[in-house]
Amino acid sequence: MQMSYVNGFAYRSMTPVSEDEIPERFQRAEEVFERKLWREQLREWDEVAKPAAIETHRELQSVDPQALSDPELSAYLAKCHDHHAQMIYQHMRFTGAAILPVGDLLAHLADWTTVPPADVLGMMRGAAPVSAGASSELDRLVAAFAEDASAREILQSDGDPAQVLDTLRSLHNDVGQALSGYLDLVGYRLLDGFDISGRYALELPDALLRAIRTSVQKRGGPATDAGVRIADIRERVPEQHRAQFDELLGEARLMYRIRDERGVFSDIWASGIARRAVLATGRRLADAGRIDDAEHFIDADIDEMVSVLAGSGGPSAAELAARFEYRTSHTAKDAPPVLGPPPSPPPDPSGLPPGVARVMRATGVALGELFGSSEAPHEENLLRGLAASGGIYEGPARRVSGPSEFDRIVEGDVLVTESTSEAFNILLPLLGAIVTDSGGLLSHSAIVAREYGIPGVVGTREATARIPDGVTVRVDGNTGEVTVYA
């Protein structure tokens, strides 16, 4: 897969590998299922990659960029940039482990049964706690508030949200310590996406505070019903395949959490730390009158950032402002989906060796469920998408275009957006349902809706264009339909 950025928009194309690589790739594919190679990646993730990433996140996070001299800040910017790049690579390096076992389960059940993919993925619920925002730090925070009535009064007070959080964090008791631990874990995670143009949690203290309030009130989180679903689907599998079904399901559930964990503990966290460093530098330059706005500095690359800070060149304030204006006034919907001739279909896998064909099919099925949207036609007040997470909910639609608008979300809203990343789980307690334009049944929006147990309809294509902000909608996560009440 080759990636290229054209006018700020990402494009990818698939090209054949060179012939001398094929024997090694075929050999590796034959080993994948025999040796369950994804388990090696999970072990590496748990024992090496994730702990090392968290350690570096915390090390960089402990630095106050505003206290650094210009040369020190320049070095810190470069360090944050390099760490961010490494974490993007780390996220993608674990893709095989994240999708192969789930795709293999979906492929086999399609052969054995007529169970819809949405029902199959319902069996995964509870296997990825991080997708529902779970953490020992949040558990400790909820427990601490339960034992402290005075802290709960502060939590529910009407003061400035950032000040309320600071007041609670400064308490010399279990609540203060627990909140500090929780904010150290999630405070600099981007709330959506992987780009430093997004907002991290502490930049939206109002939404963050309301999510904490809701978590404290709900106590214990959503219940799971995966066991019932598993028993029902197992009954539909022909008896001769049930032992293999049990094995495939076990591997899929074992690996399911790495799908979101690799983002939450890799580039989503690193992105927020890098953003903090860039904004601190931007504020310093804006205060000195060298750029117009701190946010504009995000649109410089790392070499330009170092040059501007050192006063040795780089883009002018006007050029940075123009880049900012372009980025914030264009979306992916403004760009053509394909440049050049349409992509050719993948090669026919029928002649491939068995192990290779199985890898190709599992990967293809998983990617189809990751990126595919519904093609069902809409009606005037009825949108059809993919039934990602069961249940029915009616509530006000909160149409948001990105993280900068997340502070508009209040408890009980139906989030209507183009898509979400796994980091959005921090704000999940506020939502009654999720509706997205893009993404399939394995998209992050679908996963977080299932894990938190709220109705989700994804891949509607046009929800953000057809659902006005504030109107009442009925989200049917069982049928994939969204009714808009005029």
C-alpha angles and dihedrals in degrees: 000000000000121000128202134171117221116187089338097310123113121235129179135192133186117231130180116261119241115273094243090062095054100081092053092046092048091050091050091049091053089055097048100083097027092057098025089232092186088073089062089055092048091051091049090048095051098040104033120005103044097043091047092048093050091048092053092044090055093045093054091040091056091063117093103217092195090063094056127099117240094263091046091048091050090054091046091052090053091048092051090047093051092046091050091052091049091050092051088054091046091052092054095041090069095049094107092056090046099053112021101073093043092046091048091053091049092049095050094046089051087058095045104037146013092238109140116244090243090061091046091054090048085072088066094064112124093021094097108046093170089063088066092048094258119161138147087245092059091046090052091048094051091048092049093052090048089062098043118066095178091054090050089055090054090047091055096043122119098234128121105301095228090050092048090053091047091049093051092044091053094055112117095224142072093292093053093048093044094049091048089052093048095047091046086056100045107013097094098036114113110247092220137007131004102264126103089232087076126086126255121222098261090056088065102047093161094059091040093052093048091050090052090049091052092047090052092049095047094045116187100032129237123331120236128231098186094119093063092047092049093051091049095050093043089059089058093054113094109257094243090060100044096094090053089045090055091051095047092047092049092053093045093051091044092055100034096093094058089067092074101019092065090061099038093051097035128038100358090062094037090050092057093049090049090048091053090053093047093048092048089054091044092053091051091052093044091051088053091051093243096119130022100234136007091233090060090067089070088074094063120089120235096265091049091048092055092046095049092047091049092047091236101120137289130136120332125245089256093052093050090048090052091050090050091050092050094048096047095045098050132064135186088263088067092058125077111256092226132032115204123352118353115268117269119242118261117268120275106270095199094098096046123110112267097256093047093047091050092051091047093049095046091048093047093049092048094047090048090055090044100053105016119109130198119274095194114128120250129226128215096275100010126079123192125209138143119307098237103162126016129241137069126257135172122200147117117306114237106197111197129174097201149331094300088071098045091099087071091067116104130183112288097024124138107231111225111187143134094257142317136223127227090263090071087080089091090072097037095104088069096058132091094189143344129233122180139182096220141026135067137242091292095047117119091250090058094045096050092046091052094045093050093042100237126131114269133187115182137178096036090144094210110038095115091049097045106036113074117218113264100016119128115257134184113219115199107191090180096062101023093241130136118196118202116208113211 
